Amino acid sequence: LEDVVPQAPEDPLFGLMAAYRKDTYEGKVDLGIGAYRDNNAKPWVLPVVKMADEILRSDPNLNHEYLPIAGLQDFTQPSQRLILGPDSPAIKDKRTVSLQTISGTGAVHLGALFLSKFYKANTDRAVYFSSPTWANHNQIFSNVSLPIKTYPYFSAKTKGLDFDGMMSTISSAPEGSIILLHACAHNPTGVDPTQEQWKKIAVVMRERSHFPFFDCAYQGFASGDLAKDAWAVRYFVEQGFELCIAQSYAKNFGLYGERAGCFHFVTGAAPDAEKTIGRIASQLTILQRSEISNPPAYGARIAALVLNDDKLFAEWEANLRTMSGRIIDMRKALRSKLEELGTPGTWNHITDQIGMFSFTGLNEKQVLTLREESHVYMTKNGRISMAGLNTQNIDYFAKAVDKVVRE
Ligand code: PMP
């Protein structure tokens, strides 16, 4: 194959991480990868995960056997309730199927693969992404040969949602298009529709018979409240949509490397929905078998212990509030420091945006200057992971931004 395999570009985000690790400057700042850091810029093992880990390790019957193809039921069932709500009509009517996946990425992939094989609503069958979106969406859907299109999402002017642009593209997309939606805490912009806007999106999506594909990687990170962050998904289910959901536990449990996630498919409330979901489940099972055979156990076991125990669940909610609270504090601090410095431009978007990321509005040249001159690492699109800021580096970062904006 020496003549036919071209060199692929390095993954920009993982390349950025490597460049950061190589940098020997002591005061370097990592705002690249979307992983939570504590106030000392260190990875944080959630106290509830430590508790669950101790319970797991003290179980004399613990073994390393394969999980079933669809994963650990003690994990997939409460995961369904977590995203759809404990009283979800879809759960009651048994028109939901859930498979444990290789975290959120695996869930997006399984959904994409399934749709590429079975979704024939229109001849285009394109999937529409927000512009911008998580870069991996493009790769995952291209791998299964689904055509990709985009809808406007971020307004460079307001640094908020381009709601009119989004609505206009979704309403003119061919009937039966797949629309990929971020359930909450949009990556990379940190900009979510309001509940009123979600309702309007649902109206056009129903008019056009579009298929919603929700990607939920940050439940609990947007507001610190798990139910509130699942509002849009639950609303679409209540409205009777057939839809699917990719659910990740990487961020909200800090289980990044353990690859704990779920794929859920929900059919509409037709009389034979239970039979339909049975057939869908059978096909998903075959796809999963050929792709990964069965999912990894450790992360799912940790999450299952927490999701099925009221006390541990309450501890998890407290841990989530610790993470989202610290991020909100950093947003407030960054905005006020930039405003104190009189940095040209407006900075209200830093506190208006939510979740783990902020789309600062810095351009590629400014981002590269920050990297070269100040050892501050962020993606070229001007996104920063708020969790990389802390009380020790925030002054340094604000001053570096101030300088680069004035140049
Ligand atoms: N979707 C979005 C929008 C994300 O930001 C992420 C995490 N970067 C994922 C899915 C999946 O991540 P993981 O595979 O680590 O769960």
Residues whose N, C-alpha, C, O or C-beta is under 5 A from the ligand:
A	BS01	PMP	I102 S103 G104 T105 G106 W134 N187 D215 A217 S248 A250 Y256
